[in-house]
Amino acid sequence: MSGARSTSRLTRYAIASWTRFQPRTSRYPAQRGRARPPLPSVFNTPPFRLAKVYGRLRCVPPEVFHALRSAADLVGVPFPLDSSFFAAGPSPLVIPSTDAAILDALIADSRYGIPRTLALFRGQTLSDPRPNKALRPWLYRAHLASYPDLDLLCLIATHGVIPPWKDPSSRFGVRPVPANYIGAITGATVVTDKLLADYYKGRWIIATVAILERDPRFHSSAFALVPKKDKPLHLDGRIIHDLSAPDGQSVNAQTSSEDAPDASWDPFVSIARRIRDLQRRYPVYVIYAMIADIADAFHHVPIHADHASAFGGRLPHTSHGIVSGMAVFGWTSSQASSQCLVKLYVITNVPTIPSFWETPNHSGRSSG
């Protein structure tokens, strides 16, 4: 990649896709110090996962709850209504044993396995196979015809990322499952709490490692926990999912970053240029830009259910593990996959006014 494009297009994305335009109420000095009310984002989506089912708040919507209950009946595992798939409790989170037992039974059954269990948990159906219900491919088709990666974008939104394996036939997990690093063991409570938070958001599933290992393609990568803001590891830390180990057998070693989508970056100065451009084009508007931790962007990019078994890990001090359904931060192709969603706002100059997204909803699909 050229030096001129060495900084991420995400820098422009922070301005281009999340800039909100609001009319100036006054330019007089007396008005400038007044606080403005918070502005809702037109890209916000409702909390799809949380819902009341049988009078209890659950971590899955009603249709997913009933689908899981039907599947549990099919494989012959108990599904107690008074303890199944509750919403997350107070921190630190602990493994929901009832959920894990149900997911264990589904994964162990050849009719489900890891792929179909994950798809079931994410609410994927034949009529709506989207792993992340906040992604709306029909809107992309309607408004982004000039986007060069439109087909790939819609494929990811509809089914999830298919990793560019060097040799799909040789994709097997490492046995025995690698041990976690000492930091993750020291901060086991922190690691478990953070990982389970993503479980409750529908981003991955949990099960016992012994059940997961029955799938030869289940690949568990070690977790590490490194200091964050000078806090001791037993209080907080930053999780690292080491997809680069073991050497030669890791997920990163088995995937080809050259075959991933373009992830070129623009100079950081593009942010300032974008602001100046918007100021010239919209002189009577106040320009707002939303900033966020870049690692969170990867949480919204789903992995295809058939390939998610490669992105596993073991919870420290437990017999349970996870299978991630998102493009894990640390995977060499995750940045390129998320960029496919990100750079469309730069290339096509997507409007951020609400009326742009107000199109008739497709039958059977959530409007987000």
HUMO-V894995 format. One record per backbone hydrogen bond with DSSP energy under -0.5 kcal/mol. NH is the residue of the N-H (numbers start at 1). CO is the residue of the C=O. Records with the same first field share a line. If there is no record, write none. Layout:
BEGIN
NH->CO ; CO
END
This chain:
BEGIN
5->2
6->3
9->264
11->8
13->9
14->10
15->11 ; 12
16->12
17->13
18->13
19->15
20->288
22->20 ; 286
24->284
31->28
32->28 ; 29
33->29
34->31
40->38
44->41
48->46
51->58
53->51 ; 56
56->53
58->51
59->85
64->61
65->61
66->62
67->63
68->64
69->65
70->66
71->67
72->68
73->69
74->70
75->71
76->72
77->72
83->80
84->80
85->83
87->57
97->95
100->96
101->97
102->98
103->99
104->100
105->101
106->102
107->103
108->104
109->105 ; 106
112->109
113->106 ; 109
116->112
117->113
118->114
119->115
120->116
121->117
122->118
123->120
124->119
125->128
133->131
135->132
139->136
140->136
141->137
142->138
143->139
144->140
147->144
150->147
153->149
154->150
155->151
156->152
157->153
158->154
159->155
160->155 ; 156
161->302
163->161
165->163
166->254
170->167
171->168
172->170
173->216
178->220
181->223
184->181
185->181
186->182
187->183
188->185
191->187
192->188
193->189
194->190
195->191
196->192
197->193
198->194
199->195
200->196
201->197
202->199
203->198
204->198
205->323
207->321
209->319
212->208
213->209
214->211
215->212
216->214
218->215
219->217 ; 309
220->218
221->219 ; 312
224->240
226->238
228->231
231->228
235->232
236->232
238->226
239->237
240->224
241->329
242->222 ; 240
243->241
245->242
249->246
250->246
252->243
254->250
255->251
256->164
257->255
259->256
260->257
265->5
267->4
270->267
271->268
273->269
274->270
275->271
276->272
277->273
278->274
279->275
280->276
281->277
282->278
283->280
285->282
286->22
288->20 ; 286
290->14
296->293
297->294
298->294 ; 295
299->296
300->297
301->298
302->300
303->325
304->161
307->304
308->304
310->307
311->308
312->219 ; 310
313->322
315->320
318->315
321->207
322->313
323->205
324->311
325->203
327->298 ; 301
328->326
330->328 ; 331
331->328
334->331
335->331
337->333
338->334
339->335
340->336
341->337 ; 338
342->338
343->339
345->342
346->343
347->343
348->344
350->345
356->353
357->353 ; 354
358->355
359->357
365->362
END
